[in-house]
Amino acid sequence: MAGVRLPEDLDTRLSALAAKTHRSKSYYMKEAISEYLDEYERIYQAASEYELAKKNGNLETYTFDELMHRNEISHDDLAAEINKTI
């Protein structure tokens, strides 16, 4: 069992969400921690696999154009995406 002391602004937001959805604050804290752990466990696993491959000399590298081809992205598609963000 762990206790968490939240800053006032987070506690206020959490309380408001819990009241609006008729769920407990504990429910949302468990959900948030679960998602956080899932994400960081995946990141740690990927980093560990990368380091092992690097150590063993098994890293595969690709040029930018190879990555675009592998993911079926054309230069026109890339330009269009860039223009969307401008």
QUIWOWO-V618065 format. One record per backbone hydrogen bond with DSSP energy under -0.5 kcal/mol. NH is the residue of the N-H (numbers start at 1). CO is the residue of the C=O. E is the energy in kcal/mol with one decimal. If there is no record, write none. Layout:
# QUIWOWO-V618065
nh=[NH NH]
co=[CO CO]
e=[E E]
This chain:
# QUIWOWO-V618065
nh=[6 11 12 13 14 15 16 17 18 19 20 21 22 23 28 29 30 31 32 33 34 35 36 37 38 39 40 41 42 43 44 45 46 47 48 49 50 51 52 53 54 55 56 57 57 58 67 68 69 70 71 72 73 74 78 79 80 81 82 83 84 85 85 86]
co=[4 7 8 9 10 11 12 13 14 15 16 17 18 18 24 25 26 27 28 29 30 31 32 33 34 35 36 37 38 39 40 41 42 43 44 45 46 47 48 49 50 51 52 53 54 53 63 64 65 66 67 69 68 72 74 75 76 77 78 79 80 81 82 82]
e=[-0.7 -2.5 -2.5 -2.1 -2.9 -2.7 -2.3 -2.4 -2.6 -2.4 -2.4 -2.0 -1.1 -1.5 -1.4 -2.3 -2.8 -2.4 -2.6 -2.5 -2.5 -2.4 -2.4 -2.9 -2.5 -2.4 -2.7 -2.7 -1.9 -2.3 -2.5 -2.4 -2.6 -2.6 -2.5 -2.5 -2.5 -2.6 -2.2 -2.5 -2.8 -2.6 -2.3 -0.6 -0.9 -3.1 -2.2 -2.4 -2.5 -2.9 -1.8 -1.5 -3.1 -0.5 -2.3 -2.5 -2.4 -2.1 -2.4 -2.4 -1.4 -1.0 -0.7 -0.7]
